[in-house]
Amino acid sequence: MFSSITSRLSLAKRHISVFNGRSFLRQFASASAEAVNITLPESSFRTYECDPPSFEMEVTKDELIRMYKEMTAMRRMESAADTLYKSKLIRGFCHLGTGQEAVPVGMKAAITRDDAIITAYRCHGFTWIRGGTIHSILAELMGRKTGISQGKGGSMHMFSKNFYGGNGIVGAQVPVGTGIAFTQKYLETKNATFILYGDGAANQGQVFEAFNMAKLWDLPAIFVCENNFFGMGTAASRSSANPQYYTRGQYIPGLQINGMDVLAVKQACSWAKNWTNNDQGPLVLEMVTYRYGGHSMSDPGTSYRTREEIQHMRSTNDPITGLRKRILDLGIATEADIKQFDKETKAEIDEAVAKAQSDPHPDPEELFTDVYVKGTEPPIIRGREREEFAVMQQ
């Protein structure tokens, strides 16, 4: 297992050329908008019934800095959640995405706000890049009134415009996302829906039912399997007869992506969006990624893999370290600039944690809100016991 993971995540030597070789100025100004040409390693993509995206891509200097800052903030936010959970300020389920930051950040960089995303329960990072604030996410995790779901959703149920969760039932978001893609086609919008699920959900029957409908109607549905090699504590090789998830669509073309390289993710998602815009139907993408922590906070993550394996992935394939090296090699920022970015990010997360901790919990009456669409409520909504009910305002 360890050798197969390292071989699939190994990065070829990068070949990078810069259009303009002027040294980076701390103030950036117009230099930040300059484009650089990057050649992705051939190991970035593997295809099934389609041609790969171009390995040549253009990205601006400020885009690279922004993606670095976003991944760094995402990781610090998850680290803060880890600490809060261990301090018993976060209760219940809590699934962290530490190590997988390149997938949401690269995806966000390739699409528009009018495109839709739906994912499973490892959703904190996606919630943030789709319009949530770090404060609202941490407040939600702690069950506070200022949380993005008013403190009622917790770790697995967060939403924002065109971000449909955060879903707790394994694989259940896949047919829902297919329905969103159906809506986009029905309304004749040139948008796509990115439907994420894990390798642990990839064998669910409803996933294949969704594949069938998406292809039958040629929907703008981009199915994205985040393959972090373990469904809870079960290795993909022990649960899946075919762990090459990008080929599992059968009659749907597929693409495997190095999900530890934010630029490969960006290029693949841009290519996929263009595919659906040209009315070519659905796609299956497989993001080969890796989570450093356990499946959830109750899982130490070391009973089914070694600490050496985790450390090896951190030291050789980390998405933040990889982008940091690109930025330094291109002369876009100096070591001092990077340290300043990190310092500012830490201060932002610390401020959000302190604010969320001081926020109040929701009132008990909040339990009876958002159950029905306003104006359609029944006269009375019952609670757990016969004596628990709320008279609704008609």
Phi, psi and omega in degrees: 000314183298317180294324180291324178294313182294325180291324181283336181259359182296140182254129176289161179299131184279140175244112186236132174237150183244133179293320184232124187265014180298144180292149182288134175258143182302327183281350186056284188057230186292339181298332183293338181271356179294143181267147172240147179260126183238133175259115180285150176298150178297339179284358183292328186225146167228141189244157173223113178059034176197165174273151182284162169298164176295140176277351176263127180221155179244134180215145181276161181295321180289333174296317179298316178296317181298316180295323177297313180297320181294316179294321179295316179296320180299317181292319179294325177297316179292324176296321177295320178297321177301313180295317180296324179294316180292338175271005179065025174269344171245130181243165176079205182286146177204111182248118184261151183251027182298123183106337185256019188296333184296332183292303179295322183290316178295322179294315180301323182291343186258345188238182181248170178293340180276347173283157184249149174228138172222139184218185182269215189271350176271073199242001187301312182296319179296321179299318182293311184288348178256020170120347175288163174255156178299321177300314183294329179287313179295323177296321178295318179299327180268006177070036182264157184299332182273005179294160184295338173243032180057026177081007184258347186261325182071201188299326191262354187228082179233142186216154170207180183300126181062015169239113190259033174098162035047084176225132188273340182272125186302118176082350186292338180286343185293309175294329176297315178298325177296324176294323177296317178296324176298318178299317180299319179290320181298321180275357177060039174268150178268060179234165180230160174245124176265116188249105186261144175205163182264170177298333178292334179266353188295341180264006179292138180299324182293336176296315181287328174296320179293319175306312183300312181293320181297319180284322180302322182253005181048058182279155176281056184256122178248101181279128185235109176270115174275098183268099176258017170079351181221121171271104194057250180249011183258124180296145181303324181293341179265345184249338187238126177295331177229096180279007173274082193294336180290346178264359189283349178286345177062286180265006177247127177301153183222159180217128173263136186233144170288096185284005175261000178245109185299330180286323175296321177297314179301313182296319180293318181290324176296316176299317180294318178298318178296324178300311181288327177298332179270016176058040179265004176089194186281168176222157170242117176254142174240114176269109179278109188224190183200131176261135182280328180268187177284178178303316175217181182294341179274358182248117179293340176076013183238004180276343182239007175202162184268157175296329179295322178297315180298315181295324178297318179296319178298319187276340185244339187228013184297130183294325180288314178299320180298315179289323177302317179295319178301312182299317180291318180297325180279353182072022181284329178212159177261171176303320180295321178297315181299317179298324178292318176303312182296321179296317179295320179296315179301317180296321179296316180293317180300320179295318180295321178297312182299317180295314181296322179296329182273352181286151181283159172282158180292154175292151179305327181297340181296338179299334185262006178263161178062022176275318178236157172298137182305132181097350181245008185292144171288166182301325183223138173244124181276153174263208181289323182250160182302326183282347181266112177204164178229132175275121185275145178278118181271000000 
